[in-house]
């Protein structure tokens, strides 16, 4: 019995396809949120994700933005333009699918009881990263021994008391200086972290063809360099420290 655990695809269909191709005989899929924004392959990503037919798709913060554009309206102009361009061209089926995403909570998938959460917590607390205090993990309010979350794009886990907190990492936007897709699998009740490399040619072509970024050439180049360098939101702290420490 194999359950695929994926999170934070961010409109990178090349990466998601590589993950699916790397794993045969997938019985169940769990998606922990952030499917489409702000990558150049939103509709392709949505189609692959829907074909996987996850038992649970947890609502992420960027999924909420798909449903409510006011959530990013105050962002820098180039980001607003990119988000609007993607959503203006989003297939109706993808939009309707995201409307059905689930809240954080207790679920049973493949016979395993678990607590699923996107991973975004109150901004008064440190983000749930490898150097975060236990308080940040406890803010997920899990009531299960196995807790899966995403959002922070680093593949790691933490044991606190009787609860195992696991982040499978990001499929589509690595941040620890390695160009690859991260995910996890549960096979017969045992969790394993995974990574796979892939050819980003189609993603790069899609980015190059985004008409809206003609007005923002430096931003387009930054997006390209960030993906290929493995620093999805720029080579800076804390990601450079996590990279040096060997995180994926």
C-alpha positions in Angstrom: 0.0 0.0 0.0 1.6 3.2 -1.2 0.5 6.8 -0.4 2.1 9.7 -2.2 2.5 12.9 -0.2 3.0 16.1 -2.2 2.9 19.8 -1.3 3.7 23.2 -2.8 3.6 22.5 -6.5 3.2 26.2 -7.4 2.3 25.8 -11.0 5.3 23.6 -11.9 3.9 20.7 -14.0 7.3 19.5 -15.0 8.2 18.8 -11.4 4.9 17.2 -10.6 5.0 14.9 -13.6 8.5 13.8 -12.6 7.3 12.9 -9.2 4.4 10.8 -10.6 6.7 9.1 -13.1 9.2 8.2 -10.3 6.6 6.3 -8.3 4.8 3.3 -9.6 1.7 1.7 -8.2 0.4 4.7 -6.2 -2.7 3.7 -4.2 -3.5 7.0 -2.6 -2.4 10.6 -2.8 -2.4 13.4 -0.3 -1.9 17.0 -1.4 -1.0 19.5 1.3 -1.7 22.7 -0.6 -0.5 25.5 -2.9 -1.1 24.0 -6.3 -1.0 26.7 -9.0 0.3 30.2 -8.1 2.5 31.6 -9.3 4.0 29.2 -11.8 3.7 29.4 -15.6 2.1 25.9 -15.9 -1.1 26.4 -13.9 -3.6 24.6 -16.1 -1.2 21.7 -16.8 -0.5 21.3 -13.1 -4.2 21.3 -12.3 -4.8 18.6 -14.9 -2.1 16.3 -13.5 -3.3 16.8 -9.9 -6.9 16.1 -10.8 -5.8 12.9 -12.6 -4.1 11.8 -9.4 -7.5 12.3 -7.7 -6.0 12.8 -4.1 -8.1 11.5 -1.2 -7.4 14.9 0.5 -6.3 18.2 -0.9 -5.7 20.7 1.9 -6.4 24.3 1.2 -3.1 26.4 1.1 -2.6 30.1 1.4 -2.0 30.4 -2.4 -5.0 28.3 -3.1 -7.1 30.8 -1.1 -5.6 33.5 -3.4 -7.0 31.7 -6.4 -10.5 32.1 -4.9 -10.0 35.7 -3.5 -7.7 38.0 -5.5 -7.9 40.7 -2.8 -5.5 38.6 -0.7 -2.6 39.6 -3.0 -3.8 42.9 -4.3 -1.3 44.9 -2.2 1.7 42.8 -3.4 4.4 44.3 -5.7 3.1 45.2 -9.2 5.0 42.4 -10.9 3.5 39.7 -8.6 0.0 41.1 -9.0 0.3 41.1 -12.8 1.6 37.5 -12.8 -1.2 36.3 -10.5 -3.9 38.1 -12.5 -2.5 36.7 -15.8 -2.6 33.2 -14.5 -6.0 33.4 -13.0 -7.5 35.2 -16.0 -6.5 32.1 -18.1 -7.3 29.4 -15.5 -9.6 26.6 -16.7 -13.0 26.6 -15.0 -12.5 23.0 -13.9 -9.3 24.0 -12.1 -11.0 26.8 -10.3 -13.9 24.6 -9.3 -11.6 21.9 -8.1 -9.8 24.2 -5.7 -13.1 25.3 -4.3 -13.5 21.8 -3.0 -10.2 21.7 -1.1 -10.4 20.6 2.5 -9.5 22.4 5.8 -6.8 21.2 8.2 -7.9 18.3 10.3 -7.8 14.6 11.1 -8.0 12.2 8.1 -7.5 8.5 7.5 -5.8 7.6 4.2 -4.6 4.1 3.2 -5.6 2.9 6.6 -3.3 5.4 8.4 -4.7 8.0 10.8 -3.0 11.4 10.4 -3.5 15.1 10.9 -3.1 17.2 7.7 -2.3 20.9 7.6 -0.9 23.3 5.0 1.5 24.6 7.6 0.7 28.3 7.8 0.4 29.4 11.4 -0.1 32.7 13.2 2.5 35.3 12.0 3.4 36.0 15.6 5.2 32.7 15.7 8.3 31.6 13.8 7.5 29.7 10.6 7.7 25.9 10.9 11.3 25.4 9.7 14.0 23.1 11.1 15.2 25.8 13.5 11.7 26.7 14.8 10.8 26.3 18.5 8.4 23.5 19.4 5.8 26.2 20.0 5.4 26.7 16.2 4.7 23.0 15.6 2.3 22.8 18.5 0.4 25.7 16.8 -0.8 23.2 14.2 -3.1 21.9 17.0 -2.6 18.3 15.9 -4.4 15.5 17.8 -2.7 12.6 15.9 0.7 10.9 16.3 1.4 11.5 12.6 1.2 15.1 11.4 1.9 16.2 7.8 2.3 19.8 6.7 3.9 21.9 4.0 4.2 25.6 3.3 7.8 26.2 4.3 9.4 24.2 1.4 12.0 22.3 3.5 12.0 18.5 3.7 12.4 17.6 7.4 10.7 16.2 10.5 10.5 16.8 14.2 9.4 14.5 17.0 7.7 16.3 19.9 6.3 14.0 22.6 4.2 11.4 20.9 3.7 13.4 17.7 5.8 13.1 14.5 5.7 16.3 12.4 6.7 15.8 8.8 7.2 18.2 5.9 7.7 16.4 2.6 9.3 19.5 1.1 8.2 21.3 -2.1 7.4 19.6 -5.4 7.7 22.8 -7.5 9.8 25.4 -5.7 12.9 24.1 -3.9 14.6 26.5 -1.5 17.7 24.8 -0.2 20.0 25.2 -3.1 19.3 22.0 -5.0 17.3 21.9 -8.2 14.9 18.9 -7.7 11.4 18.0 -6.6 10.8 16.9 -3.1 7.9 14.7 -1.8 7.3 11.7 0.4 5.7 8.3 0.4 4.1 6.1 3.0 4.5 2.4 2.2 2.7 0.0 4.4 2.6 2.6 7.2 6.3 3.7 7.0 7.1 7.2 5.8 10.1 7.9 3.6 11.3 11.3 2.2 12.0 11.4 -1.6 13.6 13.7 -4.2 13.7 13.5 -8.0 15.5 15.6 -10.6 13.8 16.5 -13.9 14.0 18.4 -17.2 12.6 21.9 -16.7 12.5 22.8 -20.4 8.7 23.1 -20.7 8.6 25.2 -17.5 11.2 27.5 -18.9 9.5 27.8 -22.2 6.2 28.6 -20.5 7.9 31.3 -18.4 9.5 32.8 -21.5 6.2 32.9 -23.3 4.3 34.7 -20.5 3.3 37.9 -22.2 2.6 39.7 -19.0 6.2 39.6 -18.0 7.4 41.5 -21.1 6.9 44.5 -18.9 9.0 42.9 -16.1 12.1 41.3 -17.8 14.2 41.4 -14.6 11.5 39.7 -12.6 11.2 37.0 -15.3 14.9 36.4 -15.1 14.8 36.3 -11.3 12.1 33.6 -11.4 14.1 31.5 -13.9 17.4 31.8 -11.9 15.6 31.1 -8.6 14.2 27.8 -9.8 17.4 26.6 -11.5 19.5 27.5 -8.6 17.3 25.7 -6.1 16.6 28.9 -4.2 13.0 29.3 -5.1 12.6 32.7 -3.5 16.1 33.9 -3.7 19.5 32.9 -2.3 19.3 34.3 1.1 18.8 33.4 4.8 17.5 31.2 6.2 17.7 29.1 3.0 21.4 29.3 2.6 22.0 28.1 6.1 19.6 25.2 5.6 21.4 24.3 2.4 24.7 24.3 4.2 23.3 22.0 6.8 22.2 19.5 4.2 18.4 20.1 4.1 16.5 19.5 0.8 
